Amino acid sequence: MDYKKVVVLLTVGIIVLLAMIMFVGPGQIFEALKTANIYYVILAIIIQFVIIWLWNIRWSIICDSLDIPHNKLSLFAMTIVGLAINDLTPSGRSGGEPVRAYLLSKSSSADFKKTFATVMADKLCDTFPFIVLAIFAISYLMLYMHLSTALFSLLMISLVIFIVALVFIVFVCINESFGIKTIQWVFRQLRKLTSRDLDKYEETATTSLVGFQSSLLYLMDDYKLLVIATVISFLVWFLELTRVYVVFLAFGVQVSLGMIAAVFLVSTLIGIIPILPGGLGSIDGGMILLYSLAGITTSISTAATLIERMISLWMVIIIGLILLPFFGAGVLDYIDSG
């Protein structure tokens, strides 16, 4: 990980966020924050930990399916560290998956290809619930928000690109011949850019892919596992929406779950774009704008967004960074090489 780049991008994101706060009015936002019911905020924090615990349970079930020994408490810590790395890396928020696989491999002595398969299976189990949420959210936006043709088209294009990219990744993961052809194509492009001998790296990548695919396909054939993991994923998405709902209740405002789902869709799509760590600034701005369009005052929208992001983003990053050193210097070296 390029720490200097992360710090610079975080700084840029914070500056953008501060600019939005100045635009809305710090005084109005502060007055709104003072009205927040602390008990609802605490409830939202509890919901966030329940969400992480459910992610942990899902990952644990997948690990059991491949007979990978693990301690649930350690796995919980790995989950938080992975989430923190995801939020800190402006790379489509995917930097935490290899780190989670590395930590599990290190603690269980299992092959990295197997542990990475568990992480990918864990990630893929979120796919179907997200697509269902996306369809619901877009339908809600069409019926109640009266989006302009340009904005609606942009949203649809973003969603289609996301789904196509997701299908491509899944196909690489489960189809051996397609995966190998993809690796060969990537290395052909790399050879046009460098004169280095890449044969060894190409062979290693191909071998790793084949070993990883065998474990992932084994998991995909376990229908009971897929059903349980998908049910947990739906529950997690529902709790994500509920957490935001509770944050608005702290300000005495009731927001429909349809509106929250729509904001989550847009935020997720924005967060995938590798611009700033955690989508800092861009996601916050999108949330404030959409809530304001729904008729919520800008000061309340901003205050609620700040609290929501403090719980879902900053709290996770802080805890993850606190836990990171307990896994030893090796994980820091691994992140540095990524």
Salt bridges, closest charged atoms under 4 A:
GLU31 OE2 - LYS34 NZ 3.21
ASP64 OD1 - HIS70 NE2 3.80
ASP87 OD1 - ARG93 NH2 2.60
GLU97 OE2 - ARG100 NH1 3.80
GLU97 OE2 - LYS123 NZ 3.52
ASP122 OD1 - ARG58 NE 2.60
ASP122 OD2 - ARG100 NH2 2.91
ASP126 OD1 - ARG58 NH1 2.95
ASP199 OD1 - ARG191 NH2 2.81
GLU202 OE1 - ARG191 NH2 2.73
GLU240 OE1 - ARG243 NH1 2.87
ASP284 OD2 - ARG309 NE 3.12
GLU308 OE2 - ARG243 NH2 2.72
